[in-house]
Amino acid sequence: MASSGAIQRQIGTTAPKSAFLEDIDSSKGSTGANSNEFKRAEFRLVCPFNIPPNPDAAALRIIRNLHHFALYYTHFVWIVLFITLIPARKVSLILLVIMTYVGSLYLLLLSGVPNSNIIHKILDKRIVLPLIVIATMVQLVLTHAAIHLLLTLAATLPVVLVHAVLWVREDFSVEDNSGELVPFVHHESIDIV
């Protein structure tokens, strides 16, 4: 039973007991009066929001954040549109759910068959996903829910753009004058730039 593939370890100490007792005795005399003996962990709040220094930096930040958070922004707009359609437009709500299901199936097909040339080159997601969005908008207009769509876009797009302008990249880096990314938080001293 002992040789059935299990690794057996011996239980014991690596240092003699007298060395262990000496370490305990030497630590008893320490009162902690010297501030160099203890290092405190510094707690600093790091805000991921920052006003861009110029319009070019704001435009670059909008493009990066729209690319990075596209799925989250889409879900935000979709949830607000879904909530506005609940009380009055049942048919539009059903069509919105159906088009969401079609888009989800297409994205699952893309991830499920990563080596397919037909799906990735002929049915490119840069073509199919905008077509799904346009078809959804046309369906909402045809079911007389255009006012809900316009109000939702008018309410959510400013929120999305403000977030895209103010959000600093996730690794908390900023651009200096040379165009290179500089860490927003220095790990050695935890200073905020």
C-alpha positions, -999 to +999 in steps of 0.1 A: +000+000+000+029+023+007+043+020-028+011+027-047+023+059-062+020+082-032+050+103-022+060+098+014+076+127+032+093+126+065+079+149+091+105+168+110+122+202+114+150+213+093+167+234+120+176+221+155+154+230+183+180+252+200+184+274+169+146+279+169+146+289+206+175+314+200+154+331+173+125+335+196+147+349+224+163+374+201+129+387+189+117+392+225+141+420+231+128+440+201+104+467+211+097+480+176+109+515+186+129+518+155+107+528+126+129+511+100+121+477+115+085+477+103+073+486+069+037+497+066+018+490+035+007+523+020-029+527+011-036+550-018-067+554-038-061+553-075-088+569-096-091+554-131-107+586-143-087+615-156-093+645-178-073+643-210-047+671-214-057+680-250-083+672-277-060+648-295-054+628-263-092+628-258-099+615-293-072+588-289-087+578-255-122+576-270-111+553-298-092+530-275-120+528-249-147+523-276-127+494-289-119+480-254-154+485-239-175+479-270-193+449-255-201+467-222-213+498-240-235+477-262-250+459-232-256+492-214-275+506-244-294+473-249-305+471-213-318+507-213-336+500-246-350+468-232-363+486-201-379+513-221-397+488-243-412+467-215-443+488-206-455+497-241-440+478-270-442+440-265-437+431-302-407+454-304-393+438-273-397+403-287-380+413-320-351+429-300-346+396-281-347+376-313-320+398-329-299+396-298-302+358-300-292+359-337-262+380-329-252+358-300-254+327-322-232+343-348-206+352-321-207+316-307-203+303-343-172+325-347-156+313-315-167+277-320-151+273-354-119+294-353-102+278-383-131+283-408-121+305-437-158+308-448-170+322-415-140+345-408-134+359-443-168+358-461-190+364-430-166+389-414-179+402-380-172+438-391-199+433-418-224+410-400-227+427-367-235+462-382-261+445-404-277+429-373-277+464-356-293+480-387-319+452-390-328+457-354-332+494-358-354+489-389-375+464-370-379+489-341-389+517-366-414+494-383-430+484-350-435+521-341-408+520-314-385+546-331-391+571-304-380+546-278-348+539-298-341+576-303-347+585-266-325+556-255-297+566-278-300+602-267-298+592-231-270+566-233-246+579-259-235+609-238-229+586-208-209+563-230-188+591-245-181+607-211-169+573-198-148+568-229-132+602-226-125+600-188-114+564-184-077+559-182-064+526-195-067+496-172-030+493-166-031+529-153-006+543-178-005+578-193+013+592-222+041+616-217+053+643-242+073+618-262+043+597-269+054+567-248+032+552-221+044+559-185+030+540-156+004+558-137+014+541-105+051+535-096+054+502-079+086+511-060+072+540-040+035+539-050+035+575-060+007+589-081+019+607-112 
